[in-house]
Amino acid sequence: MSLRQVFAANLRRVRHVRGFPQEDLAHTADVDRTYLSRMERSASNVGIDIIAKLAHVLKVERAELLKAVASKS
């Protein structure tokens, strides 16, 4: 899994856990909702400033959004 895919999966998971609809997270983090959607689908490159904004709004460490989850085999 690429780092972009890891970020996308973590962003989507944390957003759901925190109860943020995409629209609300995008507005609070001051990013376009369609850009947030592309991030969650791993269809867009994401800068470190955006990662920091999203982590702040979601109240997680930035590294949490980039950490690969061990697969259950």
mmJSON file of the N, C-alpha and C atoms, coordinates in Angstrom:
{"data_MODEL":{"atom_site":{
"group_PDB":["ATOM","ATOM","ATOM","ATOM","ATOM","ATOM","ATOM","ATOM","ATOM","ATOM","ATOM","ATOM","ATOM","ATOM","ATOM","ATOM","ATOM","ATOM","ATOM","ATOM","ATOM","ATOM","ATOM","ATOM","ATOM","ATOM","ATOM","ATOM","ATOM","ATOM","ATOM","ATOM","ATOM","ATOM","ATOM","ATOM","ATOM","ATOM","ATOM","ATOM","ATOM","ATOM","ATOM","ATOM","ATOM","ATOM","ATOM","ATOM","ATOM","ATOM","ATOM","ATOM","ATOM","ATOM","ATOM","ATOM","ATOM","ATOM","ATOM","ATOM","ATOM","ATOM","ATOM","ATOM","ATOM","ATOM","ATOM","ATOM","ATOM","ATOM","ATOM","ATOM","ATOM","ATOM","ATOM","ATOM","ATOM","ATOM","ATOM","ATOM","ATOM","ATOM","ATOM","ATOM","ATOM","ATOM","ATOM","ATOM","ATOM","ATOM","ATOM","ATOM","ATOM","ATOM","ATOM","ATOM","ATOM","ATOM","ATOM","ATOM","ATOM","ATOM","ATOM","ATOM","ATOM","ATOM","ATOM","ATOM","ATOM","ATOM","ATOM","ATOM","ATOM","ATOM","ATOM","ATOM","ATOM","ATOM","ATOM","ATOM","ATOM","ATOM","ATOM","ATOM","ATOM","ATOM","ATOM","ATOM","ATOM","ATOM","ATOM","ATOM","ATOM","ATOM","ATOM","ATOM","ATOM","ATOM","ATOM","ATOM","ATOM","ATOM","ATOM","ATOM","ATOM","ATOM","ATOM","ATOM","ATOM","ATOM","ATOM","ATOM","ATOM","ATOM","ATOM","ATOM","ATOM","ATOM","ATOM","ATOM","ATOM","ATOM","ATOM","ATOM","ATOM","ATOM","ATOM","ATOM","ATOM","ATOM","ATOM","ATOM","ATOM","ATOM","ATOM","ATOM","ATOM","ATOM","ATOM","ATOM","ATOM","ATOM","ATOM","ATOM","ATOM","ATOM","ATOM","ATOM","ATOM","ATOM","ATOM","ATOM","ATOM","ATOM","ATOM","ATOM","ATOM","ATOM","ATOM","ATOM","ATOM","ATOM","ATOM","ATOM","ATOM","ATOM","ATOM","ATOM","ATOM","ATOM","ATOM","ATOM","ATOM","ATOM","ATOM","ATOM","ATOM","ATOM","ATOM"],
"id":[1,2,3,4,5,6,7,8,9,10,11,12,13,14,15,16,17,18,19,20,21,22,23,24,25,26,27,28,29,30,31,32,33,34,35,36,37,38,39,40,41,42,43,44,45,46,47,48,49,50,51,52,53,54,55,56,57,58,59,60,61,62,63,64,65,66,67,68,69,70,71,72,73,74,75,76,77,78,79,80,81,82,83,84,85,86,87,88,89,90,91,92,93,94,95,96,97,98,99,100,101,102,103,104,105,106,107,108,109,110,111,112,113,114,115,116,117,118,119,120,121,122,123,124,125,126,127,128,129,130,131,132,133,134,135,136,137,138,139,140,141,142,143,144,145,146,147,148,149,150,151,152,153,154,155,156,157,158,159,160,161,162,163,164,165,166,167,168,169,170,171,172,173,174,175,176,177,178,179,180,181,182,183,184,185,186,187,188,189,190,191,192,193,194,195,196,197,198,199,200,201,202,203,204,205,206,207,208,209,210,211,212,213,214,215,216,217,218,219],
"type_symbol":["N","C","C","N","C","C","N","C","C","N","C","C","N","C","C","N","C","C","N","C","C","N","C","C","N","C","C","N","C","C","N","C","C","N","C","C","N","C","C","N","C","C","N","C","C","N","C","C","N","C","C","N","C","C","N","C","C","N","C","C","N","C","C","N","C","C","N","C","C","N","C","C","N","C","C","N","C","C","N","C","C","N","C","C","N","C","C","N","C","C","N","C","C","N","C","C","N","C","C","N","C","C","N","C","C","N","C","C","N","C","C","N","C","C","N","C","C","N","C","C","N","C","C","N","C","C","N","C","C","N","C","C","N","C","C","N","C","C","N","C","C","N","C","C","N","C","C","N","C","C","N","C","C","N","C","C","N","C","C","N","C","C","N","C","C","N","C","C","N","C","C","N","C","C","N","C","C","N","C","C","N","C","C","N","C","C","N","C","C","N","C","C","N","C","C","N","C","C","N","C","C","N","C","C","N","C","C","N","C","C","N","C","C","N","C","C","N","C","C"],
"label_atom_id":["N","CA","C","N","CA","C","N","CA","C","N","CA","C","N","CA","C","N","CA","C","N","CA","C","N","CA","C","N","CA","C","N","CA","C","N","CA","C","N","CA","C","N","CA","C","N","CA","C","N","CA","C","N","CA","C","N","CA","C","N","CA","C","N","CA","C","N","CA","C","N","CA","C","N","CA","C","N","CA","C","N","CA","C","N","CA","C","N","CA","C","N","CA","C","N","CA","C","N","CA","C","N","CA","C","N","CA","C","N","CA","C","N","CA","C","N","CA","C","N","CA","C","N","CA","C","N","CA","C","N","CA","C","N","CA","C","N","CA","C","N","CA","C","N","CA","C","N","CA","C","N","CA","C","N","CA","C","N","CA","C","N","CA","C","N","CA","C","N","CA","C","N","CA","C","N","CA","C","N","CA","C","N","CA","C","N","CA","C","N","CA","C","N","CA","C","N","CA","C","N","CA","C","N","CA","C","N","CA","C","N","CA","C","N","CA","C","N","CA","C","N","CA","C","N","CA","C","N","CA","C","N","CA","C","N","CA","C","N","CA","C","N","CA","C","N","CA","C","N","CA","C","N","CA","C"],
"label_alt_id":[null,null,null,null,null,null,null,null,null,null,null,null,null,null,null,null,null,null,null,null,null,null,null,null,null,null,null,null,null,null,null,null,null,null,null,null,null,null,null,null,null,null,null,null,null,null,null,null,null,null,null,null,null,null,null,null,null,null,null,null,null,null,null,null,null,null,null,null,null,null,null,null,null,null,null,null,null,null,null,null,null,null,null,null,null,null,null,null,null,null,null,null,null,null,null,null,null,null,null,null,null,null,null,null,null,null,null,null,null,null,null,null,null,null,null,null,null,null,null,null,null,null,null,null,null,null,null,null,null,null,null,null,null,null,null,null,null,null,null,null,null,null,null,null,null,null,null,null,null,null,null,null,null,null,null,null,null,null,null,null,null,null,null,null,null,null,null,null,null,null,null,null,null,null,null,null,null,null,null,null,null,null,null,null,null,null,null,null,null,null,null,null,null,null,null,null,null,null,null,null,null,null,null,null,null,null,null,null,null,null,null,null,null,null,null,null,null,null,null],
"label_comp_id":["MET","MET","MET","SER","SER","SER","LEU","LEU","LEU","ARG","ARG","ARG","GLN","GLN","GLN","VAL","VAL","VAL","PHE","PHE","PHE","ALA","ALA","ALA","ALA","ALA","ALA","ASN","ASN","ASN","LEU","LEU","LEU","ARG","ARG","ARG","ARG","ARG","ARG","VAL","VAL","VAL","ARG","ARG","ARG","HIS","HIS","HIS","VAL","VAL","VAL","ARG","ARG","ARG","GLY","GLY","GLY","PHE","PHE","PHE","PRO","PRO","PRO","GLN","GLN","GLN","GLU","GLU","GLU","ASP","ASP","ASP","LEU","LEU","LEU","ALA","ALA","ALA","HIS","HIS","HIS","THR","THR","THR","ALA","ALA","ALA","ASP","ASP","ASP","VAL","VAL","VAL","ASP","ASP","ASP","ARG","ARG","ARG","THR","THR","THR","TYR","TYR","TYR","LEU","LEU","LEU","SER","SER","SER","ARG","ARG","ARG","MET","MET","MET","GLU","GLU","GLU","ARG","ARG","ARG","SER","SER","SER","ALA","ALA","ALA","SER","SER","SER","ASN","ASN","ASN","VAL","VAL","VAL","GLY","GLY","GLY","ILE","ILE","ILE","ASP","ASP","ASP","ILE","ILE","ILE","ILE","ILE","ILE","ALA","ALA","ALA","LYS","LYS","LYS","LEU","LEU","LEU","ALA","ALA","ALA","HIS","HIS","HIS","VAL","VAL","VAL","LEU","LEU","LEU","LYS","LYS","LYS","VAL","VAL","VAL","GLU","GLU","GLU","ARG","ARG","ARG","ALA","ALA","ALA","GLU","GLU","GLU","LEU","LEU","LEU","LEU","LEU","LEU","LYS","LYS","LYS","ALA","ALA","ALA","VAL","VAL","VAL","ALA","ALA","ALA","SER","SER","SER","LYS","LYS","LYS","SER","SER","SER"],
"label_asym_id":["A","A","A","A","A","A","A","A","A","A","A","A","A","A","A","A","A","A","A","A","A","A","A","A","A","A","A","A","A","A","A","A","A","A","A","A","A","A","A","A","A","A","A","A","A","A","A","A","A","A","A","A","A","A","A","A","A","A","A","A","A","A","A","A","A","A","A","A","A","A","A","A","A","A","A","A","A","A","A","A","A","A","A","A","A","A","A","A","A","A","A","A","A","A","A","A","A","A","A","A","A","A","A","A","A","A","A","A","A","A","A","A","A","A","A","A","A","A","A","A","A","A","A","A","A","A","A","A","A","A","A","A","A","A","A","A","A","A","A","A","A","A","A","A","A","A","A","A","A","A","A","A","A","A","A","A","A","A","A","A","A","A","A","A","A","A","A","A","A","A","A","A","A","A","A","A","A","A","A","A","A","A","A","A","A","A","A","A","A","A","A","A","A","A","A","A","A","A","A","A","A","A","A","A","A","A","A","A","A","A","A","A","A","A","A","A","A","A","A"],
"label_entity_id":["1","1","1","1","1","1","1","1","1","1","1","1","1","1","1","1","1","1","1","1","1","1","1","1","1","1","1","1","1","1","1","1","1","1","1","1","1","1","1","1","1","1","1","1","1","1","1","1","1","1","1","1","1","1","1","1","1","1","1","1","1","1","1","1","1","1","1","1","1","1","1","1","1","1","1","1","1","1","1","1","1","1","1","1","1","1","1","1","1","1","1","1","1","1","1","1","1","1","1","1","1","1","1","1","1","1","1","1","1","1","1","1","1","1","1","1","1","1","1","1","1","1","1","1","1","1","1","1","1","1","1","1","1","1","1","1","1","1","1","1","1","1","1","1","1","1","1","1","1","1","1","1","1","1","1","1","1","1","1","1","1","1","1","1","1","1","1","1","1","1","1","1","1","1","1","1","1","1","1","1","1","1","1","1","1","1","1","1","1","1","1","1","1","1","1","1","1","1","1","1","1","1","1","1","1","1","1","1","1","1","1","1","1","1","1","1","1","1","1"],
"label_seq_id":[1,1,1,2,2,2,3,3,3,4,4,4,5,5,5,6,6,6,7,7,7,8,8,8,9,9,9,10,10,10,11,11,11,12,12,12,13,13,13,14,14,14,15,15,15,16,16,16,17,17,17,18,18,18,19,19,19,20,20,20,21,21,21,22,22,22,23,23,23,24,24,24,25,25,25,26,26,26,27,27,27,28,28,28,29,29,29,30,30,30,31,31,31,32,32,32,33,33,33,34,34,34,35,35,35,36,36,36,37,37,37,38,38,38,39,39,39,40,40,40,41,41,41,42,42,42,43,43,43,44,44,44,45,45,45,46,46,46,47,47,47,48,48,48,49,49,49,50,50,50,51,51,51,52,52,52,53,53,53,54,54,54,55,55,55,56,56,56,57,57,57,58,58,58,59,59,59,60,60,60,61,61,61,62,62,62,63,63,63,64,64,64,65,65,65,66,66,66,67,67,67,68,68,68,69,69,69,70,70,70,71,71,71,72,72,72,73,73,73],
"pdbx_PDB_ins_code":[null,null,null,null,null,null,null,null,null,null,null,null,null,null,null,null,null,null,null,null,null,null,null,null,null,null,null,null,null,null,null,null,null,null,null,null,null,null,null,null,null,null,null,null,null,null,null,null,null,null,null,null,null,null,null,null,null,null,null,null,null,null,null,null,null,null,null,null,null,null,null,null,null,null,null,null,null,null,null,null,null,null,null,null,null,null,null,null,null,null,null,null,null,null,null,null,null,null,null,null,null,null,null,null,null,null,null,null,null,null,null,null,null,null,null,null,null,null,null,null,null,null,null,null,null,null,null,null,null,null,null,null,null,null,null,null,null,null,null,null,null,null,null,null,null,null,null,null,null,null,null,null,null,null,null,null,null,null,null,null,null,null,null,null,null,null,null,null,null,null,null,null,null,null,null,null,null,null,null,null,null,null,null,null,null,null,null,null,null,null,null,null,null,null,null,null,null,null,null,null,null,null,null,null,null,null,null,null,null,null,null,null,null,null,null,null,null,null,null],
"Cartn_x":[0.851,0.0,0.901,0.609,1.409,1.096,1.977,1.757,0.483,0.218,-1.009,-2.24,-2.202,-3.322,-3.468,-2.343,-2.363,-3.01,-2.567,-3.139,-4.639,-5.047,-6.461,-7.297,-6.84,-7.576,-7.637,-6.517,-6.492,-7.372,-7.326,-8.149,-9.628,-10.037,-11.429,-11.842,-10.979,-11.277,-11.412,-10.44,-10.464,-11.651,-11.937,-13.09,-14.371,-14.536,-15.736,-15.785,-14.665,-14.603,-14.957,-14.486,-14.745,-16.136,-16.835,-18.197,-18.305,-17.29,-17.297,-17.825,-18.887,-19.212,-18.103,-17.887,-16.842,-17.003,-18.223,-18.489,-18.039,-18.347,-17.985,-16.47,-15.817,-14.364,-13.703,-14.157,-13.581,-13.744,-14.923,-15.177,-14.298,-14.241,-13.475,-11.975,-11.492,-10.066,-9.739,-10.765,-10.596,-9.978,-10.536,-10.164,-11.446,-11.342,-12.499,-12.985,-14.299,-14.854,-14.465,-14.404,-14.016,-12.551,-11.717,-10.309,-10.214,-11.001,-11.026,-11.483,-12.478,-12.949,-11.846,-11.104,-9.997,-8.903,-8.645,-7.656,-8.091,-9.364,-9.872,-9.912,-9.904,-9.888,-8.478,-7.505,-6.114,-5.89,-6.657,-6.589,-5.876,-5.34,-4.695,-3.487,-2.439,-1.283,-1.666,-1.119,-1.463,-0.194,-0.201,0.945,0.955,2.113,2.242,1.434,1.232,0.415,-1.04,-1.538,-2.916,-3.028,-2.031,-2.026,-2.072,-1.296,-1.275,-2.632,-3.271,-4.593,-5.616,-5.63,-6.602,-6.363,-5.114,-4.79,-5.246,-5.031,-5.443,-6.956,-7.701,-9.162,-9.666,-9.033,-9.448,-8.887,-8.032,-7.434,-6.644,-5.793,-4.877,-3.487,-2.483,-1.119,-1.019,-0.219,-0.042,0.42,1.298,1.826,0.727,-0.341,-1.464,-2.087,-2.07,-2.655,-1.734,-0.476,0.496,0.962,0.52,0.975,0.255,1.037,0.452,-0.062,-1.243,-1.836,-1.409,-0.957,-0.534,-1.723,-1.514,-2.597,-2.799,-4.061,-4.407,-4.398,-3.338,-3.223,-3.293],
"Cartn_y":[-1.172,0.0,1.241,2.188,3.413,4.335,5.28,6.234,7.038,7.369,8.101,7.278,5.976,5.095,4.952,4.87,4.795,6.055,7.216,8.484,8.534,8.14,8.171,7.303,6.089,5.172,5.718,6.247,6.791,8.03,8.901,10.108,9.74,8.832,8.394,7.748,6.877,6.173,7.155,8.048,9.002,9.952,10.382,11.279,10.602,9.326,8.593,8.421,8.052,7.868,9.167,10.291,11.596,12.137,11.474,11.875,13.098,13.34,14.481,14.077,14.689,14.548,15.24,14.812,15.427,16.938,17.376,18.815,19.589,19.079,19.769,19.789,18.662,18.62,19.579,19.564,20.454,21.917,22.27,23.661,24.052,23.207,23.513,23.59,22.719,22.714,23.698,24.367,25.355,24.746,23.589,22.974,22.702,22.632,22.363,20.931,20.722,19.404,18.416,18.867,17.951,17.545,18.445,18.123,17.086,17.265,16.294,14.933,14.927,13.678,12.999,13.784,13.218,12.675,13.36,12.859,11.498,11.372,10.124,8.986,9.321,8.293,8.053,8.701,8.56,9.052,10.049,10.564,11.902,12.37,13.672,13.66,14.353,14.539,15.534,15.337,16.187,16.788,18.085,18.762,18.622,18.841,18.669,19.706,20.877,21.883,21.424,20.784,20.266,19.117,18.245,17.14,17.719,18.754,19.385,19.987,20.668,21.251,20.176,19.118,18.043,17.358,17.102,16.47,17.356,18.648,19.581,19.532,19.624,19.611,18.271,17.18,15.849,15.485,16.354,16.145,14.834,14.629,13.486,14.001,13.228,13.558,13.419,14.263,14.185,12.801,12.196,10.867,9.816,10.022,9.071,8.947,10.023,10.01,9.345,9.157,8.581,7.178,6.7,5.434,4.259,3.337,2.136,1.225,0.711,-0.211,-1.618,-2.377,-3.766,-4.57,-5.325,-6.155,-7.359,-7.803,-8.963,-10.205,-10.977,-12.17,-13.41],
"Cartn_z":[0.0,0.0,0.0,-0.87,-0.953,0.229,0.491,1.573,1.323,0.075,-0.262,0.097,-0.156,0.183,1.698,2.399,3.859,4.424,3.94,4.389,4.117,2.92,2.547,3.491,3.745,4.623,6.049,6.54,7.901,8.022,7.044,7.067,7.116,6.26,6.211,7.548,8.069,9.326,10.486,10.633,11.746,11.606,10.39,10.171,10.626,10.279,10.693,12.212,12.81,14.268,14.994,14.475,15.093,14.744,13.83,13.482,12.593,11.787,10.869,9.502,9.017,7.595,6.784,5.558,4.723,4.649,4.441,4.289,5.535,6.709,7.954,8.163,7.915,8.071,7.083,5.851,4.836,5.246,5.698,6.104,7.287,8.308,9.517,9.23,8.341,7.99,6.877,6.35,5.282,4.021,3.622,2.346,1.567,0.276,-0.562,-0.336,-0.276,-0.031,-1.123,-2.366,-3.438,-3.315,-2.809,-2.558,-1.451,-0.394,0.703,0.179,-0.672,-1.265,-2.07,-2.855,-3.635,-2.725,-1.598,-0.636,-0.106,0.248,0.823,-0.19,-1.454,-2.501,-3.024,-2.406,-2.808,-4.236,-4.632,-5.992,-6.083,-4.951,-4.952,-4.025,-4.451,-3.569,-2.48,-1.299,-0.162,0.421,0.619,1.216,2.731,3.316,4.764,5.542,4.988,5.674,5.781,4.745,4.756,5.753,5.777,6.746,8.16,8.413,9.735,10.086,9.138,9.371,9.716,8.912,9.133,10.474,10.813,12.09,13.251,13.129,14.18,14.383,13.304,13.39,13.932,13.511,13.955,15.333,15.869,17.197,17.286,16.283,16.273,15.932,16.27,15.866,14.347,13.724,12.263,11.843,12.628,12.306,12.256,13.029,13.036,11.652,10.899,9.558,8.533,8.898,7.96,8.358,9.499,10.036,9.369,8.839,8.23,9.338,9.151,10.111,9.73,10.702,10.427,9.942,8.89,8.351,9.248,9.327,10.151,9.279,9.36,8.522,9.36],
"occupancy":[1.0,1.0,1.0,1.0,1.0,1.0,1.0,1.0,1.0,1.0,1.0,1.0,1.0,1.0,1.0,1.0,1.0,1.0,1.0,1.0,1.0,1.0,1.0,1.0,1.0,1.0,1.0,1.0,1.0,1.0,1.0,1.0,1.0,1.0,1.0,1.0,1.0,1.0,1.0,1.0,1.0,1.0,1.0,1.0,1.0,1.0,1.0,1.0,1.0,1.0,1.0,1.0,1.0,1.0,1.0,1.0,1.0,1.0,1.0,1.0,1.0,1.0,1.0,1.0,1.0,1.0,1.0,1.0,1.0,1.0,1.0,1.0,1.0,1.0,1.0,1.0,1.0,1.0,1.0,1.0,1.0,1.0,1.0,1.0,1.0,1.0,1.0,1.0,1.0,1.0,1.0,1.0,1.0,1.0,1.0,1.0,1.0,1.0,1.0,1.0,1.0,1.0,1.0,1.0,1.0,1.0,1.0,1.0,1.0,1.0,1.0,1.0,1.0,1.0,1.0,1.0,1.0,1.0,1.0,1.0,1.0,1.0,1.0,1.0,1.0,1.0,1.0,1.0,1.0,1.0,1.0,1.0,1.0,1.0,1.0,1.0,1.0,1.0,1.0,1.0,1.0,1.0,1.0,1.0,1.0,1.0,1.0,1.0,1.0,1.0,1.0,1.0,1.0,1.0,1.0,1.0,1.0,1.0,1.0,1.0,1.0,1.0,1.0,1.0,1.0,1.0,1.0,1.0,1.0,1.0,1.0,1.0,1.0,1.0,1.0,1.0,1.0,1.0,1.0,1.0,1.0,1.0,1.0,1.0,1.0,1.0,1.0,1.0,1.0,1.0,1.0,1.0,1.0,1.0,1.0,1.0,1.0,1.0,1.0,1.0,1.0,1.0,1.0,1.0,1.0,1.0,1.0,1.0,1.0,1.0,1.0,1.0,1.0,1.0,1.0,1.0,1.0,1.0,1.0],
"B_iso_or_equiv":[0.0,0.0,0.0,0.0,0.0,0.0,0.0,0.0,0.0,0.0,0.0,0.0,0.0,0.0,0.0,0.0,0.0,0.0,0.0,0.0,0.0,0.0,0.0,0.0,0.0,0.0,0.0,0.0,0.0,0.0,0.0,0.0,0.0,0.0,0.0,0.0,0.0,0.0,0.0,0.0,0.0,0.0,0.0,0.0,0.0,0.0,0.0,0.0,0.0,0.0,0.0,0.0,0.0,0.0,0.0,0.0,0.0,0.0,0.0,0.0,0.0,0.0,0.0,0.0,0.0,0.0,0.0,0.0,0.0,0.0,0.0,0.0,0.0,0.0,0.0,0.0,0.0,0.0,0.0,0.0,0.0,0.0,0.0,0.0,0.0,0.0,0.0,0.0,0.0,0.0,0.0,0.0,0.0,0.0,0.0,0.0,0.0,0.0,0.0,0.0,0.0,0.0,0.0,0.0,0.0,0.0,0.0,0.0,0.0,0.0,0.0,0.0,0.0,0.0,0.0,0.0,0.0,0.0,0.0,0.0,0.0,0.0,0.0,0.0,0.0,0.0,0.0,0.0,0.0,0.0,0.0,0.0,0.0,0.0,0.0,0.0,0.0,0.0,0.0,0.0,0.0,0.0,0.0,0.0,0.0,0.0,0.0,0.0,0.0,0.0,0.0,0.0,0.0,0.0,0.0,0.0,0.0,0.0,0.0,0.0,0.0,0.0,0.0,0.0,0.0,0.0,0.0,0.0,0.0,0.0,0.0,0.0,0.0,0.0,0.0,0.0,0.0,0.0,0.0,0.0,0.0,0.0,0.0,0.0,0.0,0.0,0.0,0.0,0.0,0.0,0.0,0.0,0.0,0.0,0.0,0.0,0.0,0.0,0.0,0.0,0.0,0.0,0.0,0.0,0.0,0.0,0.0,0.0,0.0,0.0,0.0,0.0,0.0,0.0,0.0,0.0,0.0,0.0,0.0],
"pdbx_formal_charge":[null,null,null,null,null,null,null,null,null,null,null,null,null,null,null,null,null,null,null,null,null,null,null,null,null,null,null,null,null,null,null,null,null,null,null,null,null,null,null,null,null,null,null,null,null,null,null,null,null,null,null,null,null,null,null,null,null,null,null,null,null,null,null,null,null,null,null,null,null,null,null,null,null,null,null,null,null,null,null,null,null,null,null,null,null,null,null,null,null,null,null,null,null,null,null,null,null,null,null,null,null,null,null,null,null,null,null,null,null,null,null,null,null,null,null,null,null,null,null,null,null,null,null,null,null,null,null,null,null,null,null,null,null,null,null,null,null,null,null,null,null,null,null,null,null,null,null,null,null,null,null,null,null,null,null,null,null,null,null,null,null,null,null,null,null,null,null,null,null,null,null,null,null,null,null,null,null,null,null,null,null,null,null,null,null,null,null,null,null,null,null,null,null,null,null,null,null,null,null,null,null,null,null,null,null,null,null,null,null,null,null,null,null,null,null,null,null,null,null],
"auth_seq_id":[1,1,1,2,2,2,3,3,3,4,4,4,5,5,5,6,6,6,7,7,7,8,8,8,9,9,9,10,10,10,11,11,11,12,12,12,13,13,13,14,14,14,15,15,15,16,16,16,17,17,17,18,18,18,19,19,19,20,20,20,21,21,21,22,22,22,23,23,23,24,24,24,25,25,25,26,26,26,27,27,27,28,28,28,29,29,29,30,30,30,31,31,31,32,32,32,33,33,33,34,34,34,35,35,35,36,36,36,37,37,37,38,38,38,39,39,39,40,40,40,41,41,41,42,42,42,43,43,43,44,44,44,45,45,45,46,46,46,47,47,47,48,48,48,49,49,49,50,50,50,51,51,51,52,52,52,53,53,53,54,54,54,55,55,55,56,56,56,57,57,57,58,58,58,59,59,59,60,60,60,61,61,61,62,62,62,63,63,63,64,64,64,65,65,65,66,66,66,67,67,67,68,68,68,69,69,69,70,70,70,71,71,71,72,72,72,73,73,73],
"auth_comp_id":["MET","MET","MET","SER","SER","SER","LEU","LEU","LEU","ARG","ARG","ARG","GLN","GLN","GLN","VAL","VAL","VAL","PHE","PHE","PHE","ALA","ALA","ALA","ALA","ALA","ALA","ASN","ASN","ASN","LEU","LEU","LEU","ARG","ARG","ARG","ARG","ARG","ARG","VAL","VAL","VAL","ARG","ARG","ARG","HIS","HIS","HIS","VAL","VAL","VAL","ARG","ARG","ARG","GLY","GLY","GLY","PHE","PHE","PHE","PRO","PRO","PRO","GLN","GLN","GLN","GLU","GLU","GLU","ASP","ASP","ASP","LEU","LEU","LEU","ALA","ALA","ALA","HIS","HIS","HIS","THR","THR","THR","ALA","ALA","ALA","ASP","ASP","ASP","VAL","VAL","VAL","ASP","ASP","ASP","ARG","ARG","ARG","THR","THR","THR","TYR","TYR","TYR","LEU","LEU","LEU","SER","SER","SER","ARG","ARG","ARG","MET","MET","MET","GLU","GLU","GLU","ARG","ARG","ARG","SER","SER","SER","ALA","ALA","ALA","SER","SER","SER","ASN","ASN","ASN","VAL","VAL","VAL","GLY","GLY","GLY","ILE","ILE","ILE","ASP","ASP","ASP","ILE","ILE","ILE","ILE","ILE","ILE","ALA","ALA","ALA","LYS","LYS","LYS","LEU","LEU","LEU","ALA","ALA","ALA","HIS","HIS","HIS","VAL","VAL","VAL","LEU","LEU","LEU","LYS","LYS","LYS","VAL","VAL","VAL","GLU","GLU","GLU","ARG","ARG","ARG","ALA","ALA","ALA","GLU","GLU","GLU","LEU","LEU","LEU","LEU","LEU","LEU","LYS","LYS","LYS","ALA","ALA","ALA","VAL","VAL","VAL","ALA","ALA","ALA","SER","SER","SER","LYS","LYS","LYS","SER","SER","SER"],
"auth_asym_id":["A","A","A","A","A","A","A","A","A","A","A","A","A","A","A","A","A","A","A","A","A","A","A","A","A","A","A","A","A","A","A","A","A","A","A","A","A","A","A","A","A","A","A","A","A","A","A","A","A","A","A","A","A","A","A","A","A","A","A","A","A","A","A","A","A","A","A","A","A","A","A","A","A","A","A","A","A","A","A","A","A","A","A","A","A","A","A","A","A","A","A","A","A","A","A","A","A","A","A","A","A","A","A","A","A","A","A","A","A","A","A","A","A","A","A","A","A","A","A","A","A","A","A","A","A","A","A","A","A","A","A","A","A","A","A","A","A","A","A","A","A","A","A","A","A","A","A","A","A","A","A","A","A","A","A","A","A","A","A","A","A","A","A","A","A","A","A","A","A","A","A","A","A","A","A","A","A","A","A","A","A","A","A","A","A","A","A","A","A","A","A","A","A","A","A","A","A","A","A","A","A","A","A","A","A","A","A","A","A","A","A","A","A","A","A","A","A","A","A"],
"auth_atom_id":["N","CA","C","N","CA","C","N","CA","C","N","CA","C","N","CA","C","N","CA","C","N","CA","C","N","CA","C","N","CA","C","N","CA","C","N","CA","C","N","CA","C","N","CA","C","N","CA","C","N","CA","C","N","CA","C","N","CA","C","N","CA","C","N","CA","C","N","CA","C","N","CA","C","N","CA","C","N","CA","C","N","CA","C","N","CA","C","N","CA","C","N","CA","C","N","CA","C","N","CA","C","N","CA","C","N","CA","C","N","CA","C","N","CA","C","N","CA","C","N","CA","C","N","CA","C","N","CA","C","N","CA","C","N","CA","C","N","CA","C","N","CA","C","N","CA","C","N","CA","C","N","CA","C","N","CA","C","N","CA","C","N","CA","C","N","CA","C","N","CA","C","N","CA","C","N","CA","C","N","CA","C","N","CA","C","N","CA","C","N","CA","C","N","CA","C","N","CA","C","N","CA","C","N","CA","C","N","CA","C","N","CA","C","N","CA","C","N","CA","C","N","CA","C","N","CA","C","N","CA","C","N","CA","C","N","CA","C","N","CA","C","N","CA","C","N","CA","C","N","CA","C","N","CA","C"],
"pdbx_PDB_model_num":[1,1,1,1,1,1,1,1,1,1,1,1,1,1,1,1,1,1,1,1,1,1,1,1,1,1,1,1,1,1,1,1,1,1,1,1,1,1,1,1,1,1,1,1,1,1,1,1,1,1,1,1,1,1,1,1,1,1,1,1,1,1,1,1,1,1,1,1,1,1,1,1,1,1,1,1,1,1,1,1,1,1,1,1,1,1,1,1,1,1,1,1,1,1,1,1,1,1,1,1,1,1,1,1,1,1,1,1,1,1,1,1,1,1,1,1,1,1,1,1,1,1,1,1,1,1,1,1,1,1,1,1,1,1,1,1,1,1,1,1,1,1,1,1,1,1,1,1,1,1,1,1,1,1,1,1,1,1,1,1,1,1,1,1,1,1,1,1,1,1,1,1,1,1,1,1,1,1,1,1,1,1,1,1,1,1,1,1,1,1,1,1,1,1,1,1,1,1,1,1,1,1,1,1,1,1,1,1,1,1,1,1,1,1,1,1,1,1,1]
}}}
